[in-house]
Structures are given as structure tokens and as C-alpha cells.
Amino acid sequence: GKDCSDRHVIVLYAVTGRSSSSQARKIEYSKGKIFVKPTDEEELRKGDRDLLIYPAIQISTGIAVSNGKQTDDIYKNLNISCSPVHVLSESLEPWDYEPDAPSFTPRISGCVLNGKKAALSIIKRAENNGSIKNFFEFPLIPGKGRYIATYEGKKTDPLPSFKGEPVPIDLPFKNADKTAQSVYHFLRPGTNQIDFRVALACVFYQLPEFKKSHVAIINRQ
């Protein structure tokens, strides 16, 4: 989304986890990139490292963000088109949902170009084990954003994949710290529920060229 001053593009990425291996992670910022990294290698080995550790946000002529290693492919294709949906569709053509049965976690991805429009995508499992790929493009409006997740909020087994269009959200703050705190609080569990939050990153990229950024990170561990 965009901040209410219309001076920054905002990219938010949150990590949650139900298993001990998914919880054994943190977010780090290094050399202009946001990475999901391990906090406990022994715990991480109980899961699939290839699905748990990845670059979450990268930037060049635009911004690439995702919940897996597909971030690299989006990043490499940021300059192939002025359409963020085109960038995502080309980058994600070889990708499917995650092979983590029985959850089959959807792959969610995003792309921002030129500070005027963005796109989000979700790849989820179809009934015949194929992939359903949805792409959504929208304008960037000051003080507004769009949100997509892997799963619906319902607690069932297996978890139901996110349905519908990306959800509109308000972004009333003018800095990354307050925005990160607000969204992290929004993701809190209800009364007597387990806290699955792992980490969150909020990046304010200064327009028009994304050359300056302010990063706020919240790690639960």
C-alpha cells in the first residue's frame, strides 16, 4: 500500500507458524533485503528447510515479496514489464503450491512497480491436485493497502486456503515502526488462543525511486 502522506510505498510481510520448526524462525534485514532465517537449527530440521528459509522482500526497479523462494524469480523479472500482474504471472509460471501435505500451503506473492500500482497473487491446490493461480492488480492509494494470507482464519484440519480478493486495509501511520506495531497487534490471537505469530517486517520505501527505506522488524523470539 501507500502511507497517508503519499511519499512512501509500504510493504508488510508477516511470518506465522504452528509447528515448532515453523516457529524457530526470525526476520533479518541485510543489504536492502528482508530474509526469513532460523533461530534454532535443530528445531528447523524437523521441518522442510527449503520451504521455511527464504528471501521475503527484495528490491531493484520495483519491489518483490513472497512467502517462499519464488521471491528470487519475481526479483529477477521486475524490469520485464510495466504491469505488476505481468511480472507475477511470468515469474510464477513454473511454481505450484507448497508440497507440504496435508496442508499444501498456498504460495502468496506480491509486486510493486513505479509507485503507482501493485499486484498480489496466490497459488493454491485444486481438487485434482493441480494449481489454481489467481492474480490481482490494484492502484496504490494514500493511506490504503491490500492484504492477502495463506489461510482463512478458521481452525480446521487441514486449514482452508485464503479465498476471494485481497482484503482492503487502512494504513494511517506515517512511519514503519507504528505501522509494524499496529499490524502485529492486529494479528494477535483471541482470548485463550495460541499465539502463532513469529515475526513481521514493515518497509517504507521512499518515492519515486525506492532508493531510501525505513525498516521496522518485530521478532517474537
NORWO-V202023 format. One record per backbone hydrogen bond with DSSP energy under -0.5 kcal/mol. NH is the residue of the N-H (numbers start at 1). CO is the residue of the C=O. If there is no record, write none. Layout:
nh=NH co=CO
nh=NH co=CO
This chain:
nh=2 co=141
nh=2 co=144
nh=3 co=8
nh=4 co=173
nh=6 co=3
nh=9 co=205
nh=10 co=1
nh=11 co=203
nh=13 co=201
nh=15 co=199
nh=17 co=196
nh=23 co=19
nh=24 co=20
nh=25 co=23
nh=26 co=37
nh=28 co=35
nh=30 co=33
nh=33 co=30
nh=34 co=57
nh=35 co=28
nh=35 co=33
nh=36 co=54
nh=37 co=26
nh=37 co=35
nh=39 co=24
nh=40 co=24
nh=44 co=40
nh=45 co=41
nh=46 co=43
nh=47 co=44
nh=49 co=47
nh=51 co=48
nh=52 co=48
nh=53 co=49
nh=54 co=36
nh=56 co=34
nh=57 co=34
nh=58 co=64
nh=60 co=62
nh=63 co=112
nh=64 co=58
nh=65 co=110
nh=66 co=56
nh=67 co=108
nh=71 co=68
nh=72 co=69
nh=73 co=69
nh=74 co=70
nh=75 co=71
nh=76 co=72
nh=77 co=73
nh=77 co=74
nh=78 co=75
nh=80 co=77
nh=84 co=82
nh=87 co=83
nh=88 co=84
nh=89 co=85
nh=90 co=86
nh=91 co=87
nh=92 co=88
nh=93 co=90
nh=95 co=92
nh=98 co=105
nh=100 co=98
nh=101 co=99
nh=103 co=100
nh=104 co=100
nh=107 co=123
nh=108 co=106
nh=109 co=121
nh=110 co=65
nh=111 co=119
nh=112 co=63
nh=113 co=117
nh=114 co=61
nh=116 co=113
nh=117 co=113
nh=118 co=138
nh=119 co=111
nh=120 co=136
nh=121 co=109
nh=122 co=134
nh=123 co=107
nh=124 co=122
nh=124 co=132
nh=126 co=130
nh=129 co=126
nh=132 co=124
nh=133 co=131
nh=134 co=122
nh=134 co=132
nh=136 co=120
nh=138 co=118
nh=140 co=116
nh=141 co=139
nh=143 co=2
nh=144 co=141
nh=145 co=169
nh=147 co=167
nh=152 co=160
nh=156 co=154
nh=162 co=150
nh=167 co=147
nh=169 co=145
nh=171 co=143
nh=179 co=175
nh=180 co=176
nh=181 co=177
nh=182 co=178
nh=183 co=179
nh=184 co=180
nh=185 co=181
nh=186 co=182
nh=187 co=183
nh=188 co=185
nh=193 co=190
nh=196 co=194
nh=198 co=15
nh=199 co=15
nh=200 co=218
nh=201 co=13
nh=202 co=216
nh=203 co=11
nh=204 co=214
nh=205 co=9
nh=205 co=203
nh=206 co=204
nh=206 co=212
nh=207 co=7
nh=210 co=206
nh=214 co=204
nh=216 co=202
nh=218 co=200
nh=220 co=198
